[in-house]
Amino acid sequence: MVSENARYAFVMMIQEKWWRRFLELVQSGAKVLSYVRGGNGAPPKNTSMIFFYVAKPKGQVAGYAQFVERKVGDAEDLWKKHAGESALESQEKYEEFIGDRQIASFVRFKNLCEASKPIPLKRFLMLLGMENLSRKGLYVGKATADKLVLLMSE
């Protein structure tokens, strides 16, 4: 059995365009945001924080947020309830993104913080003792999460 502390935070890979859009939404006053994923198997399920690894061209852990919940369900119903939280700008873009999937996953978070000192991927992997980062993301413990927040704010 894995302790809750081992799943204190989740490192999620996102594209730069979504990261930029989330930052814009926060600047315009959004409190809770949702990262849309297709299907129902995508983590995180239960955690306290989310770290955002912004893939190419940045290749860095660029910020973090407080995890609210992951909602999985009917794609149309979720859009109706949480469209305003999404980085997707319209229902048409959402439908294009989801495709023919009937089930969607909305990873909801709040208090998004952009790192004043983002952590480059090589340094991040060295801290974790890993060689690469899974596209599906990974969980990290509280001590590691606290260290990441500290490094991003120095």
N, C-alpha and C positions, 0 to 999 in steps of 0.2 A: 504494500500500500504506500502511495506517495503522499508525503505530508503536504499540508496546505502551504507551508512556507516554501516548499520547492516549486510551487506554482503561484508564487506571489505576483509575478509580473509576466507578461507575454510580449515577446518581440515579434512584431508583425511587419512584413515586407509590403510596401506600397509604392506605387509609381509617383514620380515627382508631381505630375499634374494634379493628382488627388491631394497630395500634401499641401500644395499651394492653394488649392480650393478650400481646404479645411481652414487654413490660416486666414483666408479672405472671409470666410463665414464667421470666424471668431471676431475679427475686426469689425464686422457689421453687427455684432451683438449676439450671435448664436451662443446658447449655453450648452445644449446637448447636441452632439453630432453622431452620425451613423455612417459606418463604413460598410458598404454593401458587398456581399459575397454571394455567389451562386451556390445552391445546394445546401445540405444540412450537416455536413461532416466537418466543416471548417472551424478550427479553434479560433479564439479562446472560448472556453465554456464558463469557467469560474475562476476569476483572478481578481486582483486589486488594481493593477496598473497595466497600461499598454505602452510599449516603446515602439516608435515608428522608425523602421529602417527604410530610408528612401533609397530605392535602387538607382540604377543608371539615370543620369550621369553622375549624380551626387555620390552614391556609395557610402552613406553615413547614417548613423543613428541621429536623427535630426530633432527629436522631441519626444514628449511623453504626455500621457493623460490618465485620468482616473477612469477605470472601467466601470460602466454602469450595468450592462447586461448584454447578452447575446440573445436576440429573438430570431427564432426559426419558424417559418410557416408559409402560408400561401403568399406567393410573390405579390399578387395584386392587393391583398389586404395589408401587407406590411408597407407597401408603397403609400396606400391611402393614409395610414397612421403616422408614418415617419418621413414622408417625402421632403419636408422642410429641413430635416437634419442631414440629408444626404449631400454629397459633393456633386451628384448628378443633377443637372440643371433643369431637366424636364422629364415628363413621363415617357416621352418618345426616346430620350437617351437611356432612361432606365430600362425600357423594354428592349432596346437594342443591346444593352449590356447584359441583361438576364437571358436574352434569347428565348428559347422555347421551354426553359425550366419553369416548372410550376411552384417549386419551393425556393425560397431565398433565405438568406441569413443577414441580419443587420447587427453589426457589432456597435453598440452604443457606448459613448464615452463623453466625459465632460472635463472641464479645466485643462484644455489643451495648452501645453507650454512648448514654445519653440526654444531649443537649446541655444544658449549664447555661445557655446563651444561644442558643436556637433562632434560626435566620435566617428572617425573614419573606420571603415569596415575592418581593415587590417588590425587596428588597435583593439577594436571591439572583439574580434575573434581571438586575439592574443589574451585578452582579459578572461575570456571564457575557456581558453585552452582548446579551441576548436580550429579546424582547418577551413570549414566553409559553413555558410548559413543556409538552412533548408528554406525553400520557397514557402513552405507551409508555416514557417515561424517556429519559435521554441519558447518554452517556459524557463524562467530564471527565478532563483530564490530571493528572499527579501534582502539579504546582505549584498548580493550582486546588484539588485535594483537600486538600493541606497547608494552604492558606489557609482553606478551609472549617472544617477541624478547629480551627485556631487561633481563628477567629472564634467558634466555638461554645463555646470553653472560656475565653474572656476574662472 
